[in-house]
Amino acid sequence: AICIFFPGVHGGVGPCRTPGSNYDANALFPTVARRLAEEEGSAIDCYRCSWPFMCPTMEYAVGAACRVLHHALLQALGGEAAPAAAAE
């Protein structure tokens, strides 16, 4: 399974962090990712998408999401691209 975390419009730090910090190991995204990964028998890859600036356009955000998903799927397939469908 693949889990992708998305930030709000302010960037990539994520919710529930300690105010004034750029990274907080106990913020929402790292806490949920850690719990998913530690779950017995879990096979979940977690990714966090972040924006390099505030308020990205929908086009930018969707493009970034597609790139993260593409990378995650390639990793799940062992780095191999899926075979193209045969033309009929």
MIZA-345982 format. One line per 10 residues: number of its first residue (from 0); their letters; for each residue x, y, z of N, C-alpha, C. Coordinates in steps of 0.001 Angstrom, whole numbers, plus 524288, in hexadecimal, padded with zeros to 5 digits. Each point is the difference from the previous one (the first is absolute). Last residue first. Example, Ala and Ser with C-alpha at 12.3 -4.5 7.8 and 13.67 -1.06 7.14 Angstrom:
MIZA-345982
1) SA) 83232,7F736,81BA8,80334,804A6,8003C,7FCFE,80442,802DA  80122,7E9A8,7FFBA,7FC86,804A6,80000,80384,804B0,80000 .
end
This chain:
MIZA-345982
87) EAAAAPAAEG) 7F298,7F170,788C2,7FD09,7FC05,7FD16,7FE06,80230,7FAF8  81040,802D4,80F98,7FC7B,8027B,7FC2F,7FD3B,7FBB6,7FCEC  80770,7FEA3,8142F,800E9,7FE71,7FA8A,7FC0B,8029F,7FC75  806FD,80839,81262,7FBE5,7FC8E,7FDF2,8011B,7FED6,7FA42  80FC4,8043B,80D4C,7FBFC,802A9,7FCE5,7FC0F,7FBFF,7FDFF  80B17,7FD6D,81221,8002C,7FF1C,7FA52,7FB87,802C9,7FD3A  808C2,80793,811AF,7FC06,7FC23,7FE78,80041,7FF38,7FA17  81114,8057D,80AE5,7FB5F,80263,7FDA7,7FC38,7FBA8,7FE78  80E2B,7FE7C,80FCE,7FEEB,7FEB3,7FA92,7FB20,802C8,7FE24  80746,80003,811C2,80301,8034F,7FC82,7FF14,7FEE2,7FA3E .
77) GLAQLLAHHL) 7F6F5,7F76E,80E63,80581,7FE87,7FFFC,80332,80325,7FC2E  7ED8C,80228,804A0,800DA,7FC11,7FBEE,805B3,7FE53,7FFB4  7FAD8,80D33,80BC2,7FCDA,7FB6F,8016F,800BA,7FB8E,7FC12  807EA,81055,7FC98,8028F,7FD7B,8046B,7FD16,7FB08,8018C  7F875,80A5F,7F307,804D0,7FD99,7FE06,802E2,7FD29,80464  7F149,809B3,804C6,7FE7C,7FB4E,7FD16,804C7,7FD41,7FDBC  80283,81018,80897,7FE5F,7FBFE,803BC,7FE8B,7FAEC,7FD3F  8040A,80ED7,7F5A4,804A9,7FDFF,802A8,7FE8C,7FB89,803B4  7F21E,808A9,7F814,80302,7FD1D,7FC10,804DA,7FD97,8027D  7F5FB,80B5D,80A53,7FD5E,7FAFD,7FF44,802EC,7FC9E,7FC12 .
67) VRCAAGVAYE) 80609,81110,8026F,800F3,7FCF2,804C2,7FD7C,7FA9F,7FF74  7FCDE,80BD7,7F26A,8057F,7FE68,8000E,80144,7FCB5,804C8  7EF25,80754,7FEB3,800B6,7FBE0,7FC11,805A3,7FE18,7FFE3  7FBF4,80E53,80ACC,7FD90,7FB3D,8020E,800B9,7FB71,7FC38  80571,810A7,7FA81,8037B,7FDFC,80415,7FDE1,7FAE3,80238  7F56A,808D2,7F3FD,804B2,7FE03,7FD6B,803CA,7FDA6,803EA  7F139,80893,8067D,7FE81,7FB05,7FD9E,804B3,7FD92,7FD34  80282,810BA,8073B,7FF01,7FC31,80422,7FE9D,7FAA0,7FDC0  80239,80E6F,7F45A,804F2,7FE90,8026C,7FF28,7FBA0,803FD  7F0F8,8070B,7F845,8031F,7FD41,7FC13,8052B,7FE1F,80256 .
57) MTPCMFPWSC) 7F521,80ACA,80A19,7FDEC,7FAB6,7FFBE,80327,7FCBE,7FC1D  80A24,80F89,808F0,7FB70,7FF8E,7FCA2,7FE22,7FA51,8000A  809D3,8076E,810F8,8011E,7FE54,7FAA5,7FAF9,7FFD5,7FCCC  8055D,80813,81289,7FB91,8004C,7FC6D,8014B,7FE5C,7FA62  810EF,80334,80B01,7FA9B,8000C,801E3,7FC1A,8003F,7FB79  81311,7F673,7FE0A,7FDF9,80545,800C7,7FA54,7FF9F,801C8  80A0E,7F0FB,7FBC8,8046F,80378,800F6,7FE53,805A5,800F7  7F588,7ED5D,804C0,80041,8042A,7FC1E,804B6,80370,80134  7FBD4,7EA7A,803DF,80053,80546,80231,800B2,803F6,7FB9E  7FAA3,7EA3C,8057E,80084,803D6,7FBD6,80050,8055D,80295 .
47) RYCDIASGEE) 8041A,7EBAF,806CC,7FDF0,80523,80163,80127,803BE,7FB8C  7FDA8,7E9A9,8039B,8029E,80451,7FD53,7FD7F,80512,801C6  80119,7E97A,8050A,7FDF8,8053F,80100,8035E,8041B,7FD47  7FA84,7EA22,7FEF8,80414,803D6,7FEED,7FDA0,80567,8009C  7FAAC,7EBE4,80788,7FE42,80529,7FE4C,804C0,8038C,7FF4F  7FAD8,7ED39,806A2,80311,800B5,7FB3B,7FE53,80528,7FD8D  7FE3E,7F442,813C2,7FEEA,80479,7FCA6,8039A,8001B,7FB43  7FEF4,7F428,80FC2,7FE57,7FE26,7FADD,7FEDD,80454,7FC19  8002F,806B0,812D2,80172,7FA92,7FEE9,7FDD4,7FE4E,7FAB5  80491,8141A,80460,7FB9C,7FC5B,8006C,801BE,7FA85,7FE63 .
37) EALRRAVTPF) 80A5F,8100F,7FEE1,800E9,7FC78,80466,7FBB7,7FBED,800A7  7FF2F,80D9A,7F2EC,8048C,7FCBE,7FEE8,800F4,7FBF8,80448  7F27B,80C86,80214,7FEBC,7FC8F,7FB9C,8047A,7FC37,7FEF5  802B7,80CFE,80CAB,7FC49,7FC0B,801D7,7FE6A,7FC3D,7FBA8  80AEE,80E48,7FBA4,802BF,7FC6C,80385,7FC63,7FBA4,801E2  7F8A2,80D89,7F5FC,80379,7FCC3,7FCC5,802D4,7FBF9,8035D  7F5B7,80C8F,808B3,7FCB6,7FC36,7FD36,8035F,7FC5E,7FCB3  808DD,80D8C,8089A,7FDA2,7FC75,803DA,7FCB3,7FBD2,7FD53  807B3,80DCC,7F5F8,803C8,7FC0C,801A0,7FDC4,7FC1B,803F1  7F45E,80D9A,7FA1C,801DA,7FCA8,7FBB8,803FF,7FBF6,801D6 .
27) LANADYNSGP) 7F946,80CD1,80CB1,7FC32,7FC34,7FE0B,80236,7FC53,7FBD3  80DA3,807C9,80D9F,7FBB0,8027B,7FD2D,7FC9D,7FBBA,7FD8D  81074,7FDEA,809D5,7FB02,7FE73,80245,7FB56,802D3,7FD90  81212,80320,7FB6C,7FF61,7FA51,7FF75,7FACC,7FE13,8022E  8054F,812A7,7F792,7FE81,7FE0D,8051E,7FED3,7FA37,7FF5B  80882,81253,7F532,7FF27,7FA60,8002C,7FEB8,7FE7F,80598  8020A,81185,7FBD7,7FF58,7FE3E,7FAA6,7FF1A,7FA2A,7FFB8  7FAD8,80E64,80FFB,803BC,7FC10,7FE28,7FED9,7FE93,7FA5C  7F5C8,80C02,80B03,8053F,80219,7FF4E,803FF,7FC14,7FE10  7EF37,7F87B,809A7,80077,80531,7FD9B,805AC,801DC,7FFD4 .
17) TRCPGVGGHV) 7FAD4,7EBD0,7FF4A,8012B,803CC,80409,800A7,80551,7FD6A  7F39D,7F29D,7F629,80586,8007F,80168,8008C,803F0,8046C  7F017,7F9D6,7F5F4,80122,7FE2E,8054D,805C2,80039,80167  7FB2A,7FFAF,7EB3F,7FD2B,801C4,804A1,80223,7FDA4,8050E  80C11,803F3,7EE62,7FBC9,7FC97,801C4,7FD90,801ED,80508  80E76,805AF,7F2FA,80123,7FE8F,8055E,7FBDE,7FC4B,8021B  801BB,808DD,7EE44,8009F,7FA73,800F2,800F0,7FE53,8058D  7F4DE,8114C,7F744,804F7,7FD6D,7FEE2,8000D,7FA5E,801BF  7F14D,80CFE,80012,80493,802C1,8020C,80527,7FD42,7FEFC  7EDBD,7FA46,7FC09,801F9,803CA,7FC34,80503,802AB,801C9 .
7) GPFFICIA) 7FC75,7ED24,807B5,7FC3C,80415,7FEB2,80288,803C3,7FC2B  806F3,7EC58,7FFAC,7FFB4,80472,80392,7FB70,80384,7FE97  8020F,7EA7A,7FD45,8001E,80502,7FD50,7FF8C,8046A,803F5  80574,7E9D7,7FE42,7FE41,8045A,80341,8009D,8050C,7FCF5  7FDB7,7EA84,7FB03,80273,804F5,7FEA1,7FD99,80440,80367  8024B,7E999,7FE7C,7FD7F,80447,802D8,802F4,804FE,7FEAD  7FD50,7EAA6,7F892,802CF,804F8,7FFB6,7FCD2,8041A,802EA  80258,7E943,7FF39,7FCB6,8049D,80000,80374,804D9,80000 .
end
